[in-house]
Every structure is written in C-alpha cells, then in structure tokens.
Amino acid sequence: MLEKIKIRLQYMLPKQGITQFAGWFASRNVGFVTQWAIKLFAKAYKVNMSEAQKSEFSAYATFNDFFVRPLKEEARPLVSGNHQLAQPADGAVSQLGLIQDDQIFQAKGHNYTVEALLAGNYQLADKFRNGDFITTYLSPSDYHRVHMPCDGLLTEMIYVPGDLFSVNPLTAANVPNLFARNERLICVFKTEMGTMVQILVGATIVGSIETVWSGCVNNQREGVIKRWTYPEQLTENAVFLKKGEEMGRFKLGSTVINLFEPNTIRFNPSLIPGYATRMGELLAEVIVDETDTDSINSSVETQ
C-alpha cells in the first residue's frame, strides 16, 4: 500500500517546481542553515567523509559544493589493463546485459527501446541493436562525479528535456519507460571498440547535470532538445578524455546508462543487479580478436 502511494505521488507532485527550489537552495550559502542541511544529510545517508579531499563539513560553502565533493586521489584505484573498462561511477547496478534487438530491460515487466532512450535518433540507435547495456543507480550517499570507462573522443552531445521522476528501484519497477521519459544528457564517444554512449539521467531534485567540457547543460530547462557536435579527429577543439577522467557530475543523485555496440565488450561476471559499484573497478573487458591482439590499438588516435 505504501509503495502505491509513493508511486502515485510521483505523478501528482510538482516535480519541476520542487527541483527548481532544491537547485536554488543547494547553490546558496545560507550560513548555519546550509551547514545544518549538510550535516543532517550526511548523517541520514551515512556519507563516508573520510574519502573526501576535505573531510570537514565547514569546508563546503554550499550544499552543491558538498554534494560533488572530490575524493582523495587514492580513494578509487583504476583498473590498468589495456583492454579493461572501468566502472564510471559509485552506485549500484540496476540492470545490465544484452539489448534484445532494440529492447533494453528496465525491470520485471518493463522494457524500453534504444531509439526512445536516444530521443528518436534511429541511426545512432541502430549501432546498439543486440549490443550491451548497463544501468548504474547513484544513491544520495554516493560520490556523484561520473568518469570515463575507457579512452574516448566526444563526437556528439544531446540534451533531452523530460520528466523528473525519482530514479530508484521502486520507480524503475513501476514507471514505464522511466529512463526514456526523464530528462537526460546523451554523450556519444568514439572509442577503441567502436561507439560508446554514456547517458546522465536527471531526476527529482537533481538541480543540474554538468560536463567538464561544457559546464551546466540544463540550467534553463527550456523544454527543447539541444544538440552539439564535436571534431571527430584529435584537432585543437576536440574533447578527448582518458579512462578514469571525470566527464560529468550530478548535483543530487540519479543514474548513468552505458551502451556498447554488439560483440565488443564482455561484462565483469561479478556484476549482477544490486551489485555495489565503485568508480575505477572492473566494468568489462574489450573482446579482442585472438588472431590479431594488436589490432585494437586506440582507433581514436589513428583515425
């Protein structure tokens, strides 16, 4: 009964207004009120401050500063194998596996299409038919910077306005097409194993989604799809990120979705729904042709 009430509230509450207010408050320095909110949040969600570069609450002037706090350099070791992909974020695996033709599994009884997730971009969506996906949920207590699972050259970024349903196991199981209807930022990368997409999904009280190359992309929320393209070669204005480098961040938590072309990666067999992820740990390995193990040698740099 309680779960039904929670889901009904998701449809009834003014999510845009709540999110705008939360974003406004989180960006302000309100003195002792800000400090009280930070301490209350950290206690409620058992935030591990010993990993943060600045462990004292007083070091953070705003709630946003606290929420996107950087970690100590040694806090998240990075897998070092040439063909090993790293977890992009702290969180928990929501779902992962094969994309069945164009269908991505959301939760029992719920699928959504790659094309819907990619805002109708059918040419891009076709690349991922029968490919692989992983959905990583970031809880409020998690580290909220998102990193690169592999070296990648950014070729396109698409901002898609949408709903702001909360994103958690309850809504995933009860809100159809959750990830394809929520606000999201689609980042397309050229990598050694082909095209890889990393999607940052918005949610209720997610004040902003930011990238390291463009800053905040959803501060206006004008209700229109926006698209940016970038050089597909390593030229002066190109955006090239190495494995483990930060690519974006959430100011309040949400979800990251990764899409891979078919027959290009093999997920870490330990990963199952509910598995606690840590940025930098093993996500997957590139499938290398055993007859030509040197053939995959960062096509990004040679093209």
Secondary structure as UniProt FT lines:
FT   HELIX           2..12
FT   HELIX           15..26
FT   HELIX           32..44
FT   TURN            45..46
FT   HELIX           49..51
FT   HELIX           57..59
FT   HELIX           63..67
FT   HELIX           73..75
FT   TURN            82..83
FT   STRAND          84..86
FT   STRAND          91..98
FT   TURN            101..102
FT   STRAND          103..107
FT   TURN            108..109
FT   STRAND          110..113
FT   HELIX           114..117
FT   TURN            118..120
FT   HELIX           122..126
FT   TURN            127..130
FT   STRAND          132..137
FT   TURN            140..141
FT   STRAND          145..147
FT   STRAND          152..160
FT   HELIX           169..174
FT   TURN            176..177
FT   HELIX           178..181
FT   STRAND          184..191
FT   TURN            192..193
FT   STRAND          194..201
FT   TURN            204..205
FT   STRAND          208..211
FT   TURN            212..214
FT   STRAND          215..216
FT   STRAND          226..229
FT   TURN            236..237
FT   STRAND          240..241
FT   TURN            243..244
FT   STRAND          246..251
FT   STRAND          255..260
FT   TURN            262..263
FT   STRAND          265..267
FT   TURN            269..270
FT   TURN            273..274
FT   STRAND          276..277
FT   TURN            279..280
FT   STRAND          282..286
FT   TURN            290..291
FT   TURN            293..294
FT   HELIX           299..302
//
